C-alpha cells in the first residue's frame, strides 16, 4: 500500500485518543500512507463526505466510557455517509483498563453503511477518571496506569498490519458479552445521575468561561457568571480536569489534588491543550 489517503476521525475528551490517533498517523506515514487525523469537533458533514469519497480507507477513534462509545461519536457514526464497494475501516479505542468489545460493538451499524471493519484495536492509556468513584476504584484504576511506550508499540503494530492487509479485531470473541453487560449498567446508571454530577464552587469560580468553550456538546452555560449544567453531558471530563481554579464539583465534592498524589489529568503529553480539538482550521 503506497501513497494511500486515510482520514482518521476521532473524538478525544482529555487527550488520550488524540495522542493515539497521531501515533497511528505517524506510523502509517512512515509506511508510505497519507493519514490525516481529524477531530470530529472540527469536521462538518460536508467535509467528512469529501474526505471519505477520496479515501482509500477510513479510521475512527474514540475513548470508551463503561465499554461504550461517547454519544458524540455514536451520533457521528450514525451520520456517516453510505459508501459503495465496501470501503475498509480501522477502529481504535482508548481505555483505562478493559472494554470487552468496545472497538467492535457498533460493527453492524457501520457495516450497514458499506464499510468493512478489518481492524478494531484497544489501547490502554493513562487513567483520566478521578472524579466521582471513591477512593477504592480510584486506587484500582491507578494500578492500571498505562505507559505511553506500550501504546506507541501497539500503534506501530496496527499500522504494519494495515499496510500488510492483515486483519486484527479485538473483542470479537466470547468476551463480547462482558462488554455488553458493562455498557448496559453504564448507560442505566449515567442516565440516572448525570444531572446530579456537576456543580460549581462559587468561591473559586472566576467566570472565565473555559468550561463553556471546551464542552463538546454545549452542555454548559454561564448564568449570572456561574456555570450551569444541562442534561446533555457525555462525561468527557474536560470541564472537571481543565478548570484553571478546580472550581467544578463532582457530586458536590471538590477535586482533591492531594488524593494519592493524583493531579488533574491534562493529557498524555505537556503540549496537549483541549482547545486544539475544537478550534476550527
N, C-alpha and C positions, 0 to 999 in steps of 0.2 A: 504494500500500500504506500504510494508516494504522493506528495502534494495533495493530501485529502483534506477538504474543509470540514471541520467538525465544530459546530456551535455547542457549547456546554451551558445549558440553562440551569441556574441554581438559585436556591433561597438559602440565606445564611442569617441566623439570628445574631450571634455574637462572634462570628469569625471562623469557626471550625470548618464549615462546609466551603466557605470562600477559600480557605488555605488549601484544602484537599483538591478543590477544583483547579487551582493554579498549579499545584504539584502535578496533577494528571496532564494538564495542558503542556507544561514544560517537558514532561517525558514524551508526550506524543510529538511535540515539535522536534525533539532530538531524533525522532524516528522518521522524520520526513513528512509529518502531517501538518495541517494548518488549523490548529484549535483556536477557539475564541470563547473564553469564559464570559458569561453574561449574567449579571444579577437580574432576576425576573422583575425586580422593582424598577429597573431601568428600561425594560423592553416593552414596547407597545405591541398590540396584537398584529399590526401591520408589519412591524419589524420581525417578529417571530415568524410570520408567514414567509417573509422574504428570505430569511436566513435558512429556514428549513427547506425551502424549494431548491436552494443551490447546494445544500449539504449532502455529503456522501453518507453520513450517519449523524445521529443526534445523541448528545449526552444530557442527562438530568441528574441533579444532585440536591439533597435536602437533609436536614437533621431529623432524627427520629425522636418523637415525643411519645413515650409509652408504646413503642413499636409502631407508632402511627406517623403519617406524613402531616406536616403543618397544613392547616386549612388553606393557606395562601397557595401552597404548592398543589394541593388537591384541585383547587379551582383552576390553576394554570394547566394542569394535565387534562381536566375536563374540556378546556378551551383549545387544546392542541389542534392544529389543522389536520384533517384527514389526508393521508397520502396514499399514493398508489405504488405498487411494486414492492411493498414491504421494506421500507427504509429501516436499516438496522439501528439499534439504540443500545447505549450502556447507561446504567443507573448506578449511582454511588450514594451511600448514606453515611452520615456520621452519627456516632452513638457513644454513650458513656461506657457501656459495658456489653449489652446484648440487645438484639431486637427481633430475634426469630427470623421472620421473612420480611423484615422492614423494607428491603430494597426491591422486593418482588411482588408484594401483595396486591399492587394495583395493575398487575400484568394484563388482566382481562380487559380492563378499560383501555389501556394503552394499545394492546394488540388489535382491539376492535377498530382502532383508527388507522391501522395499516402498518404499525411499527413492529419490528421483530426484535425482541429483547434477547441479546446474546450474552450480555454481561450485567450482573447485578451483584455489587460488592459492598461489604460493610467495612467501615474504618473506625476503629476505636480512637477517640480523641480525648484531650483533657476535659474533665467534667466542668461544665459551666453552671450546674444546678446547686445553689447554696441558699435557696430562698425559703422554703416552707416545709421541708420534710423532716425536721427534727434532727437531733444530733446523731442518732444511731444510723439512719440512712445516709446522712452526710458523711459520716466516717466510712461507711461501706463503699460509697461512691469514690471517696478519696483513695481507697485501696486500688481502684481501677484506673487511676490516673495514667493515661497512655503517654508514651514518649513519641515525639514527632518523628524521629528517625524510623521507627517501625511503620508509621503511616506512610512515610516517604517511600520506603521499600515496597509497600503494597501498591502505591501509585505507579511505581516503575513496573511492577509485575502486571498490573492491569493494562498499562499502555502496551507492553510487549504482547500480551495476549490479544489485544485489539488488532495490532498490526499483523499478527500471525493468524488472525481469524480463528482463535481457539476460544470457544465459549467458556464462561466462568460464572455460574449462577449460584449464589449463596442463599440458603433458606428454602430451597426447593427440595424439601425432604420432610421427614416425619416431625421436625421441629416447628413446621409452619403453624400447627395448632396452638403452640405456646404463644407465638406472636399474636394470633387472633385473640386469644384469651386476654393477653395484656392490653391489646387495643380496646377490647370491649370494656374493661374496667376503667381504663384511662378515659375513654370518651364519656362514660357514665358519670364518673366522679368529677371530671373537669367541668362538665356542663352544670353540675350542681353547685360548684363552689366558685366559679370564675368571677362572679360579680362581687364576691367577698374577698377576693385575693389581694387586690391592691388598694392602697390608700396613701396618704402623704402626711409627713410631719410638717405642719405649717411653720414651725420654728426654724426648720432647716431649709425649707424651700426658698429659693431666691427668684422664682418665676422666670427662670432663664428660657424655658420652653424647649429644652433639648429633648425631653421625653416625647413631647408632641411631634417634633420634627422626625424623630427616629422611629416612631411606631409604624410598622409596615401595613397596618390595617386601619389607620385613622381611628384608633380606639380612645385616644386621649385628647381632651380639650382643656384649655385654661379657663376657669370660671373664677372671676374676681382674683385672678393672679395665681390660682392653685390648680394643679392637675385634677381633672375629673375623669373617671374611667367608665366606659360604656360596656356593652356585653359582647363586643367583637374580639376580645383578647384571644390570642393564639399561644400565649405563654412563651414567646421568644426570648424573654428576659432582658431585652435591650434597656427598657426604662429602668429596671431594677439595678442592673450591673453597671450602667453608664451614667447614672445620675451623678453629677460632679459633687453634690453635697450629701450623698447617701440619704436623700430625703424620702425616697419611696419605701413604703412599708409593705411587708408581706404578712397577711393576716394580722395586721396592726402591729407587727413586730419590726423593729429597725434592723437593718443589716448590721451584723456584728463582725467587723473585720478582724477581731482577735480570736474568733472561734476556730480553734485548732490550727491557727496560723493561715487560714484561708482568706485571701483578699478577693475583692470583687473580680470575677473573671472578665477580662477585657481583651480577649483574642489570643490566639496561639503565638503571635509574634508582636513585637512592640510597634511595628509600623502600621498595624491594622487600626483603622478607625471606622466605626459603623457608618459614618457619613459616606464612605466610599461605596456603599451598597445602594445608596438611594439617590445620589447626585446624578442628574441627567447628563449624558455625554453627547 
